[in-house]
Amino acid sequence: MPESRFVWAMALMRVFAGCLEVTAALFMLRLGRVESAFRINAWLGIIGPTIFLVVGSLGLAGMVGRIPPLKVALLLGAVIFILASTQF
């Protein structure tokens, strides 16, 4: 896959995530209840890290073979630390 396809895929995933966030905010305003807004926010809290992982995976896949294995390991370790920090 050419590099530009990875960039396009990453950008489209972020556009999708942004549209999802805006749509969720509009639903929160439309419903007008704290309980409903809290529930929507909880779903966004689950979806956000998933999109982060997908976009990060696409970026790593696009760089395979061009960066040393040690840097790949460090990047994966960093992703694990970021995900772990969101769990506590």
N, C-alpha and C positions, 0 to 999 in steps of 0.2 A: 504494500500500500504506500503510495507516495506520501511524503511528509505533509503536504498541504491537506491531504484528506484527514490526517490526525488532527491538524489544527482546526479544520472545519468541524469535525466531530466534537472536539472539545468545546469550541465556541457555541455550537448548537445545543449541547448539553447545558451550558451555562445560561443560554437564552431561555431554554425550557425551564430551568430552575428559577430564573427571575420571573418568568410569567406565572409559574406556580406560586411563588411568594406573593406577587401582586394580587392574583386571584384569591388566595387565602385571606389576604388583608381585606379585600372587598367583601368576602363572605363574613368575616368578623364584623365589619361595619353593618352589613345587611342584617345579620342575626341580632346584633345589639345586646348580647348576653355574655357575661363574663365566663360562664361555664362553657358555652359554645366556643368562644374565642380561645379559651384554655385548651379545649379538646383539639381544635384546629392547630394551635401552636404545638401541641404534643406530636401531631402527625408530621408537621414540618421539622421537628427535632429529629425524627426518625429518617425522613427523606433527605435532609441536608447532608449528613455524613455519607449516605449512600451515593449521592451525586458526586460528592468530593472524591470518593473512592473510584467511581467510574471515570471521572475526568483525569484523576491522577494515574489510573491504569492506562488510559489512552496515551497520556504523555509519556509514561515509561515505555509503552509498547513502541511508540514512535522513536524513542532514543536507543532502543536495543541495538547493541553492536557498536554504538558510538561512544559509550561511556564505560569506564572500567567496572568490573563486577563489585569492587569495594564500594564505589559510589552508589550503585544500585542497591546494595545492602543497606547503606546509610540512609538512602531515601525511603526504603521500605521501613526501616526502623523509625524514622521520623513520622511516617504515616501512622504506625502503630502507637507511638507516643501521643500523637494528636488525638487519635480515636480513644485511647485510654483516658486522656484528660477530659474528654467530653462525657465519660461515664460516671464521673464522681462529682 
